Amino acid sequence: MSPESSGGILSGPIDGPARTAAQYPHRAAEPGIRVLHRASGFTGTLVALDGDDVVLRGHTGLERRYKNVPGTFAVDGTPTHLVIPRAPVDQGPRVATDVRTASGSRAVIDARARVARASRIWVEGVHDAELVERVWGDDLRVEGIVVERLDGADHLADEVRTFGPARDRRLGVLLDHLVPGSKEARLAAAVVNPHVLITGTPFVDVWEAVRPAAVGIAAWPKVPKGRDWKDGVCAALGVDDPRTMWRRILASVTDWKQLEQPFVAAVEQLIDFVTE
């Protein structure tokens, strides 16, 4: 075989530059590092690795361009071969040990919302849904869990049958006023399915799940039986419209600490169940 085709030590034009480059340690040509052009003695800040050229900027702002021949430059006193920096490796989502979500869990950084699971969490109304989103929204998006409104639980058993819970299609249900003898307790008892978990709170309405101090009141007003609870609360507090009152309540919640513990426990039980 001729020297030109053998690829050996005598082949010069084929592997000579590679052998020269191998003599010098590689250094990523990261903009901003200080680089010495050994032949001229010019030292400058690396501006760019532009094709086969290295662009350096001196302390006066003068820029010079040199061919990027291995060993031509030195960094920190060491002759080197400047190479294109490697692109950062995407390590995917990671848990931050010092950042917490509104629910108190460790935040997952750089996580995209997961494709929705078949499992669901149902709540009674729009205020319940907004409060759950306010505190657990980040966690639910990471887990791919959708929260849906029932707009009343009167037909809960029928809705559950239509949903068709299964091992990989779990259902969690959050009810207000889930206490012995209540209508909600009877509705919950009518649902018997190992893939359904119903939790609830003792509160008449989800507004009560927010601690009064967070809203700036001493306690939630007592509303006479038979009167709409929200209307009664608004009348006692001098608020004209329940929608105005709800905006005030929701704005007072920044994390789980403004919520009553029974509500926090009920929601977190459901999240654990549907993500199991």
C-alpha positions in Angstrom: 0.0 0.0 0.0 1.2 3.5 -0.7 1.8 6.0 2.2 -1.1 8.1 1.0 -3.6 5.2 1.4 -2.2 3.3 4.4 -3.4 5.8 7.1 -0.2 5.1 9.0 2.5 7.3 10.6 4.0 8.3 7.1 0.7 9.4 5.6 1.2 13.0 6.7 -1.5 14.8 4.8 -4.2 12.4 6.0 -3.6 12.0 9.7 -0.8 14.6 10.4 -3.2 17.3 11.8 -5.0 14.8 13.9 -1.8 13.7 15.5 -0.8 17.3 16.1 -4.1 18.0 17.7 -3.9 15.0 20.0 -0.7 16.4 21.5 -2.6 19.3 23.2 -5.5 19.1 25.7 -8.8 20.2 24.4 -10.4 23.3 25.9 -13.9 24.5 25.2 -13.8 27.8 23.4 -16.3 29.5 25.7 -16.7 33.2 25.1 -15.2 35.3 27.9 -12.2 33.1 28.8 -8.7 34.7 28.7 -6.6 33.3 25.8 -2.9 33.9 24.9 -1.8 33.8 21.3 1.6 32.2 21.9 3.4 33.4 18.8 2.5 37.1 19.1 2.1 37.3 22.8 -1.3 38.9 22.4 -3.7 38.1 25.2 -7.4 38.8 25.0 -10.9 37.7 25.8 -12.2 35.0 23.5 -15.1 36.5 21.5 -15.9 33.6 19.3 -14.7 30.5 17.5 -15.7 31.5 14.0 -15.2 28.6 11.7 -11.4 27.9 11.6 -10.6 31.3 13.3 -10.4 32.4 16.9 -11.4 35.9 17.6 -9.8 37.6 20.6 -10.5 41.1 22.0 -7.8 43.0 23.9 -8.2 45.3 26.8 -8.5 48.3 24.5 -11.3 46.7 22.5 -9.1 45.8 19.6 -10.1 42.4 18.0 -7.7 40.1 16.3 -8.4 36.9 14.3 -6.1 33.9 14.3 -6.2 30.5 12.7 -7.2 27.9 15.2 -4.2 25.6 14.9 -3.7 23.2 17.8 -1.1 24.5 20.2 -1.3 28.0 18.9 -3.1 29.3 22.0 -2.6 28.9 25.7 -5.3 29.1 28.5 -4.1 29.4 32.1 -0.5 28.9 30.9 -1.2 25.6 29.2 -0.9 25.2 25.4 -4.2 23.9 24.2 -6.5 23.1 21.3 -9.6 25.2 21.3 -12.7 23.3 20.4 -16.4 24.0 20.0 -18.2 23.8 23.4 -20.5 20.8 23.9 -24.1 21.6 24.0 -25.5 21.2 27.5 -27.1 17.9 28.1 -30.8 18.0 28.8 -31.1 16.3 32.2 -34.8 16.5 32.1 -37.0 17.5 35.0 -35.3 17.6 38.4 -36.5 18.1 42.0 -35.4 21.3 43.6 -34.6 20.8 47.3 -35.0 24.4 48.2 -38.0 25.4 46.2 -41.6 24.5 47.3 -44.9 24.6 45.5 -47.9 26.2 47.1 -48.9 22.8 48.4 -45.5 22.5 50.3 -44.1 19.8 48.0 -40.7 20.1 46.4 -40.9 21.8 43.1 -40.0 19.9 39.9 -37.9 22.3 37.8 -38.1 22.3 34.0 -41.0 19.9 34.0 -43.5 20.0 31.2 -47.2 19.3 32.0 -47.7 15.6 31.7 -50.2 14.1 29.3 -53.4 13.7 31.2 -53.9 10.3 32.9 -57.2 8.5 32.6 -57.7 9.0 36.4 -59.6 12.1 37.6 -60.4 14.2 40.6 -64.0 15.5 40.9 -65.1 18.4 43.0 -68.5 19.8 43.5 -68.2 23.3 41.9 -66.1 26.0 40.4 -64.9 27.5 43.7 -63.7 24.1 44.8 -61.8 23.6 41.5 -60.3 27.1 41.7 -59.0 26.6 45.2 -57.5 23.2 44.4 -55.8 24.7 41.3 -54.5 27.6 43.5 -52.6 25.3 45.8 -52.1 22.0 44.0 -52.1 23.1 40.4 -48.3 22.7 39.9 -48.4 19.2 41.4 -51.4 18.1 39.4 -49.8 19.2 36.1 -46.6 17.3 36.9 -48.7 14.2 37.7 -51.1 14.6 34.7 -54.2 14.7 36.8 -57.3 16.7 35.6 -59.7 18.2 38.1 -63.3 18.2 36.9 -66.5 19.9 38.3 -69.6 17.9 39.2 -71.7 21.0 39.6 -73.5 19.3 42.4 -73.3 15.8 43.7 -76.9 14.7 43.6 -76.4 12.2 40.9 -72.9 11.0 42.0 -73.6 7.3 41.8 -74.8 7.6 38.2 -71.9 9.8 37.2 -69.4 7.2 38.7 -71.0 4.4 36.8 -70.8 6.4 33.6 -67.1 7.2 34.2 -66.3 3.5 34.6 -63.5 3.4 37.2 -60.8 0.8 36.8 -57.4 -0.1 38.1 -55.7 2.3 35.7 -58.7 4.7 35.7 -59.1 5.8 39.3 -61.5 8.4 40.5 -61.2 10.7 43.5 -64.2 12.7 44.7 -64.1 15.7 47.1 -67.3 16.6 48.8 -68.3 19.4 51.1 -70.1 18.7 54.4 -69.2 15.1 54.5 -70.4 14.4 58.1 -72.5 11.6 59.6 -76.2 12.0 58.6 -75.7 14.6 55.9 -77.0 14.3 52.3 -73.4 14.1 51.1 -72.7 11.2 53.4 -75.6 9.3 52.0 -74.5 10.0 48.4 -71.0 8.8 49.2 -72.3 5.6 50.8 -74.1 4.7 47.6 -70.8 4.5 45.8 -69.0 1.2 46.4 -66.0 0.7 44.1 -62.4 -0.2 45.0 -61.2 2.3 42.3 -63.1 5.2 43.8 -62.1 7.2 46.9 -64.5 9.8 48.3 -63.1 12.3 50.8 -64.6 15.4 52.2 -64.6 18.1 54.8 -67.0 19.1 57.6 -67.5 22.6 56.0 -70.9 23.6 54.6 -69.1 25.3 51.7 -65.6 25.4 50.4 -65.3 29.1 51.5 -65.0 27.8 55.0 -62.0 25.7 54.0 -60.0 29.0 54.0 -58.9 30.1 57.4 -60.8 33.3 58.6 -57.6 35.1 59.5 -56.3 34.8 55.9 -59.5 36.6 54.7 -59.1 39.2 57.4 -62.1 38.2 59.6 -62.3 36.8 63.1 -64.6 33.9 62.1 -67.0 32.8 59.4 -70.5 34.2 60.2 -73.2 31.8 61.5 -75.8 31.6 58.8 -79.4 30.6 59.9 -80.5 27.2 58.6 -82.5 27.4 55.4 -80.8 30.5 54.1 -78.3 30.3 51.3 -74.9 30.1 53.0 -72.9 32.3 50.7 -75.7 35.0 50.7 -75.8 34.9 54.4 -72.0 35.3 54.8 -72.0 38.2 52.4 -74.8 39.9 54.2 -73.1 39.5 57.5 -69.8 40.9 56.2 -71.4 43.8 54.3 -70.4 42.4 50.8 -73.0 43.0 48.0 -72.0 40.2 45.7 -70.8 36.6 46.4 -68.5 36.8 43.3 -66.8 39.8 44.9 -66.4 37.9 48.1 -65.0 34.8 46.4 -62.4 36.9 44.6 -61.3 38.3 48.0 -61.2 34.8 49.5 -59.2 33.3 46.6 -56.7 36.2 46.5 -56.0 35.6 50.2 -54.7 32.1 49.5 -51.0 31.9 48.5 -50.3 28.3 49.7 -51.6 25.5 51.9 -51.0 27.4 55.1 -54.1 29.5 54.6 -56.3 26.4 54.4 -57.9 24.4 57.1 -56.3 21.1 57.8 -59.3 18.9 56.9 -59.4 20.3 53.4 -55.6 19.9 52.9 -55.8 16.3 54.1 -58.8 15.5 51.9 -57.2 16.8 48.7 -53.8 15.2 49.4 -55.5 11.8 50.0 -57.2 12.0 46.6 -53.9 13.0 44.8 -52.1 10.1 46.4 -55.0 7.7 45.5 -55.3 8.7 41.8 -51.5 8.7 41.2 -50.8 5.5 43.0 
